[in-house]
């Protein structure tokens, strides 16, 4: 048992002492030299692409020279058609499938 305690104490001392022992005393010149070596060994940054001057306008919000596009003739028509198709599908499902399952 004492052998196990001695080994555990030795491992604990190593765990505490190893990081302290690994750190060498550094001066400001050493740190500056390390930083300069790190900066000079780093690869140069790649070229940056020029800015893209094209602006996408998928919705048509950009107005050129004060000319506005004509408004839609039937705003919301696609929404109404979609709602109607959903209601029609629901009614057909109730009629053809017999409504909610009744066990």
C-alpha positions in Angstrom: 0.0 0.0 0.0 2.8 2.4 0.8 4.4 1.7 -2.6 1.1 2.7 -4.3 1.0 5.9 -2.2 4.6 6.7 -3.1 3.9 6.2 -6.8 0.7 8.3 -6.6 2.7 11.1 -4.8 5.4 10.9 -7.5 2.8 11.2 -10.3 1.2 14.2 -8.5 4.6 15.9 -8.1 5.3 15.3 -11.8 1.9 16.6 -12.8 2.6 19.8 -10.9 6.2 20.3 -11.7 6.3 19.3 -15.4 4.4 22.4 -16.8 6.5 24.7 -14.6 9.7 23.1 -15.6 8.7 23.2 -19.4 8.4 26.9 -19.3 11.7 28.5 -20.0 12.3 32.1 -18.9 11.4 34.4 -21.7 12.5 38.0 -22.3 10.7 40.6 -24.4 13.3 40.1 -27.2 12.6 36.3 -27.3 8.8 37.0 -27.5 9.3 39.5 -30.2 11.5 37.1 -32.2 8.9 34.4 -31.9 6.2 36.7 -33.1 8.3 37.9 -36.1 9.0 34.3 -37.0 5.4 33.5 -36.8 4.4 36.4 -39.0 7.1 35.8 -41.6 6.4 32.1 -41.9 2.6 32.7 -42.4 1.4 32.4 -46.0 0.5 35.7 -47.7 -3.2 36.4 -47.9 -4.9 35.6 -51.2 -6.0 38.3 -53.6 -9.4 39.8 -52.8 -11.9 39.8 -55.6 -13.1 43.2 -56.8 -16.6 44.1 -55.6 -19.5 42.9 -57.7 -21.3 45.9 -59.1 -24.3 43.9 -60.2 -27.2 44.1 -57.8 -29.8 41.4 -58.1 -33.4 42.6 -58.0 -35.6 39.5 -58.1 -38.7 41.3 -56.7 -38.5 44.5 -58.8 -38.0 47.0 -56.0 -35.3 49.0 -57.6 -36.6 51.8 -59.8 -34.4 53.1 -62.5 -34.7 56.8 -63.6 -38.0 57.2 -61.8 -39.9 54.8 -64.0 -42.0 52.5 -62.0 -43.3 49.2 -63.3 -47.0 48.8 -63.8 -48.8 47.3 -60.8 -50.2 43.8 -61.0 -53.7 43.7 -62.3 -55.0 41.2 -59.8 -52.9 41.4 -56.7 -53.1 38.3 -54.5 -54.7 36.2 -57.3 -52.2 33.4 -56.9 -52.8 33.3 -53.1 -56.6 33.0 -53.7 -56.1 30.3 -56.2 -53.8 28.4 -53.8 -56.3 28.7 -51.0 -59.1 27.6 -53.3 -57.1 24.6 -54.4 -56.4 23.6 -50.8 -60.1 23.9 -49.9 -61.1 21.9 -53.0 -58.5 19.2 -52.1 -59.8 19.0 -48.6 -63.4 18.7 -49.7 -62.5 16.0 -52.2 -60.6 14.1 -49.6 -63.6 14.2 -47.2 -66.0 13.0 -50.0 -63.8 10.4 -51.6 -62.1 9.0 -48.5 -65.1 9.2 -46.3 -64.0 11.9 -43.9 -62.0 11.3 -40.8 -61.4 7.7 -40.0 -64.2 6.4 -37.8 -63.2 3.2 -36.0 
